[in-house]
Amino acid sequence: MGKGYDTNLLNRDMEKCLRSPFVKGEVIGVSLLKKPLHLLTIGNGPFLVHWNGGFHGNEWVTSRILMEIVLELLELLDKNEAWNGNSLKDLFKQVRLQVVPMVNPDGVDLVIHGEDKAASYQELVKQLNYPNRTYSSWKANIRGIDLNKQFPSGWEIERNRKPAYPTFRDFPGYGPLTEPESKAMAQLIIKEPADRLLCFHSQGEVIYYGYSNKQPKVSEDVVKKFQRVSGYEPVRTFDSHAGLKDWFIDRYQKEGYTVEVGRGVNPLPLSQYDKNLEKVKRLAFQSLIRG
Ligand SMILES: [Zn+2]
């Protein structure tokens, strides 16, 4: 599996970012183990774009990719350079970018370091992980709730067909938005809903862009642009509910996308990291271009 992108590496990159005058850092909440949920904001334009990653413990590669893209954006801004002919200084007069790079820091550290770092949850995670021998299949937060099945759109559908008790993946919780991590995300969005929301998961190289036919018409054009630059396949609907992008589309009828990075078994092998980074970077930059 190689070295994973844990909260130490995230904090190191966060410090690097915050040395830039072009970014603002905030903490929107804390996880069950009291780790900060970081938010970075770049630019001050009227069009609000939101990226998040690290929703699922064994998908930490998405956090690493987002941070690497953010660092590159900041460097380009610093040097006043363009991206594909687009002046980033001009672009960020039109756009404001919000990034929550790691929604589930406890789950990420558990996958990478095992239960030793799970503090008071050590015995619980050992039980919930049964019969797995490692934590590489763990997606949930530290008490066994799947954060991307916590949102109140079709939540009951997932409750009725997914595990009924906490476990390493897919348990939607005993109610919607019971967890500090999912609650912090919902509050951030309710406070000011983005115009375009991208949730980065792994894996599959597809982009989900619909929910109950409530997505705006423009999503279909935008997702084709994402496909053109990344090669990722657009998929309108999928039999899945209670995810952040599902709720976002349902509630606001705005553009919401779930981007499934890479292909293979999670955590994705680092041997394909550079290839995944390139594709996601093109897609992420494209998402900053309005229309
Ligand atoms: Zn995921």
Boltz pocket constraint, residues with backbone or C-beta under 6 A from the ligand:
constraints:
  - pocket:
      binder: B
      contacts: [[A, 55], [A, 56], [A, 59], [A, 148], [A, 200], [A, 201], [A, 202]]
      max_distance: 6.0
